[in-house]
Amino acid sequence: MSMLAFENVDKFYGEHHVLKGINATIGRGEVVVVCGPSGSGKSTLIRTVTRLEAIQKGRILFEGRDVTARDVKLNQLRARIGFVFQSFNLFQNLSVRQNLILGPTKVLGMSRDEAVAQAETLLAKVGLAHKIDAMPANLSGGQQQRVAIARALAMKPPLMLFDEPTSALDPEMVQEVLQVMRSLAGDGLTMMIVTHEMGFARDVSSRVWFMDQGELLEDSPPAEFFSRPKHARAQRFLQDVLRPSPTIGMPSDAVPA
C-alpha cells in the first residue's frame, strides 16, 4: 500500500482549473520532488494533502484513508503529517524549546521531560542545539527554517511535506536547510517536496514529478528526468532552470545559452 495517493484529483478556484485529474502515488520511504514553472499548481497540490486546500473531485489517500472524507478529524490527520512552509510559521512569542515541545505535550501526551529531551536531540540533528533557549526573532532565516523542520519532526510524522522551504531564504542559507533535508532522506523518511532546487532534486529524490498548468506531465526517476525528459514542456523548463548564470564581469549575451 502506498503512503500517499492522489486519485483523479481536480481543484478549481472559481472558473480557474488549478489541478487537472492528478493521479500519482508515493511509497513508504520515497522522496518525491514536485517541480514546474510558477503557477503550475505545485503548492496547491501539496496543500490538499492536509486539507489546507479543498478539492472538488477525486480522492487523496494517506495510509489508505481518504483525507477528504467527512468524518476525518483534521487535527489527528495533521498531527500525522509534518508540514514545513516557506515562511517558517514558528510561534514568535515562544522560545525554540517551547516551539518544539508544545505539540508533543499537548497532542501526543508526552511528558515535559520527554518532550524536552526529544527537542534537544532534534535540535542537535539540525545543528542548532545551542539555540534551544533563543527566540525566533533572534535567529536567521535558515536557522528558523531548521527549527521549523525539527518542530515538525517532533510529532514523529510518517510523512513530511515541504512547500518551497528555501524560497524565502538568502542564498547562503539555502544549503544549510537542504543539508538537513538530505540527512532526513538518508534516514528513509517519506517526503514530498515542492522546490526549485534542481541540484537537490537530482541528488536526493526517488522520483521527480513535473507539473505545468495544473497537470502532472511527468513522473520519472531523477536520472531519467534530467537526462531524457519526455515532455516538450519539461525539456524547455530544464533548459531554462539549468542554463548557466552569466559570468561576473561578462555581458550576459557572451555566455552560451
N, C-alpha and C positions, 0 to 999 in steps of 0.2 A: 504493500500500500504506500502511495506517495505521501509525503509530509504535507504538501500543498498542491491543490489542483484548481485550475480555472476551467470551467466548462461553459462554452458559448456565452461569455460574459459581454454584455452590452451596457454602456453608460452614456447618458445624454445630459447635456446642460441646455435645457430648453430644446431648440431645434438642432443644436450642435451635437453631432455624434462623436463622442470623445473616445470610447472604446468600442471596437467593432469585432464581435464574435471571437473573443480571445479564448484559445484552447491551449493549455500548457500545464506541465506538472514539474514539481521539484521533489526529488527524492531525499530521503534522510542522509545528511552529511554532504549534500551538494552545495556548491556556491554558484549561484546564478547571478550574472551581471546583466542588468537591463540598460541598454543604451539606445541612442537615437537622437535626432535633432530636437531642439526646444519645441514644445508644443505637440510632441508626438503621443502623449498620453502616459509616459513612464511613471511620473509621480502619482497621477490619478490611479493607475493600476495598483501600485504598491499600497496606496492608502485605502483601497477597497478591502484589503485583507483583514484589517481591524475595524472596518465599517466607518472609518473617518470619511469615506465617500460611499454613498449608496449606489447600487447598480439597479438597472431596470429590467434586465433579462439575464438568465443563466444562473449558475451556482458557483460558489467558491468553497472548496472543501479543505479544512485544516484537520489533520489527523483523522480523516474520514467523516468529519462532521460539517454540515453545511452552516457556514458562519452567517449566512443571510436568513436563516430560519427565524421565525418569530419568537421561538422560545429560547433562543440563545441569550445567555446572561453576558452582557457586554464586558462587565468588569472581570469576570472569570476568563473570558476569551483573551482580553488584553493583558491579563496577568501572565498568560502562557506565550505571548509573542512580544519579544523585545523590539522597540521601535526607536531608531536614532534619527533625529530630524536635522535639517540644515542648520537651524538656529539654536541648537543645544537644548533649549527648553528646561534648563535647570531651575530649581526653586531659588530665586535670587536672595531670599531672606533666610535661607538655611545654609549652614556650612556644608562642605563637601561630605563630611561624615554623616550629617543629618540627611542629606540628599540620598545617600546610599543605604541608610537603614530604615527609612520611612516605609517603603513598600514591603520589604521583608517582614517587618514587625507588624504592620497594620493589616497586610493582605495574607501573608504566608503564615502568620502566627509565630514567627521566630522570636526567641528571646533577644533582649537588647544585647547581651554579651555575645551571643552567637552572631547577631547581625553585624556588630562592630568588628568581630574577628573576620567575618567574611569580607566586610568593606576593606579592611586592611590588606587582605590577600588580593582582592581585585584591584585595588589602587596600586599595589606593587606590580601586578601583571601589566598595567597600562603605564608604568613608570612614574607614578605620582604618589607614592607612599608618604612623601614628605609634605604633601599638600592636604592632608586629611582634615586639618583644622581651618583651612583657608575658606574665605567666602568667594563665591563665583566671580564677583566683580573684580577680584584681585588676581584672577587667572587670565592667561592669554586665551585667544580663541581656540587654539589647538589643545590647550590643557582642558578647557571647558568641554570640548567635544570628547576627549578621552574620559573625563569624569562621566559624561552622559552615557558613553558605552559601558563603563563599569556599573553605573546605576541600572542600566537595562539588564546586564548580566546578573545583577544581584537577585533578580527574580527567577533565576535558573530557567530561562525560557528554552524550549527545544528549537525555536525558530527565531532568528534575528532579521529584522528589516532595516535597511539603511536607505534613506531618501536624500541623495546627493550630500553625504556627510561632510565633504570637504569644500563645497561650493562657496561657503561663507568665510573661508579661511584665507589668510595671506599665504602666498606661495610657499614660503619657508616653513609654514606649519602643516602643510598638506601631508608631507611624508611621515611625520610623527603619528598622524592618525591612521594613514594607510598601513604603517608598520604594525600597529595594534590589530588591525583587521586581518593582515596577513597571518599574524600569530593565531587568531581565532580560527581562520580557515585551516591552519595546520593542526589545530586541536580537533578538527572534524565537526565544528558547529555548522548547522544548516543555516545558510544566509541567502537573502535576496537583496541585491544592492543596485540601486539606481545611481549611476555615476558617469562622468565624462572622462574619468581617468583610464585611458585605454591601455597604458602600460600595466597598470594594476589588473585590469580585466584579462589581459593576455597571460599574466603570470599566475594569477590566483584562481580564476573561475574554472568551474567544471563545464559550464555552458554559458554561451552568450545569447541573449535574446535581443534582437534588433527590432525596434518599433518605428513606425512612421505613420502619421495621420490616423492614429488610433488602431492601427493594425499591427499584429505581430508577424513580421515578414520573414524572420529567420530565427531558428533555434538550433545552434550549432556548437560543437566543441571549439574552444578558442583558437586552436591551431588551424582549424578549417575556416573559421570566420575571418581571421586576419589574413590568411593567405589566399583563400578562394571563396570570398563571399558570393553567394548565389544570385542575390537580387541586385539589380542595377542601382537601386536607391541606396543599398548598403555599400556598394562599391564607391559611389560618389561621397557618401558620408565618411568613409575611411580615408579617401583621398584628401578630404578637407581637414579632418582632425589629425591626420598623421603627416601632413605637409610640414617640412622643416620650417622653424621660425627664421625670420631674416637675421643674418649675422649682424652683430652690433657694428655700427660704423659703415655698413654697406647699404646702398639703396635696396629696397625690398625687391625691385624688379631684377636685381643682379643675382638673386638666389633662384636656382631651378625649382620649379613647382613640383 
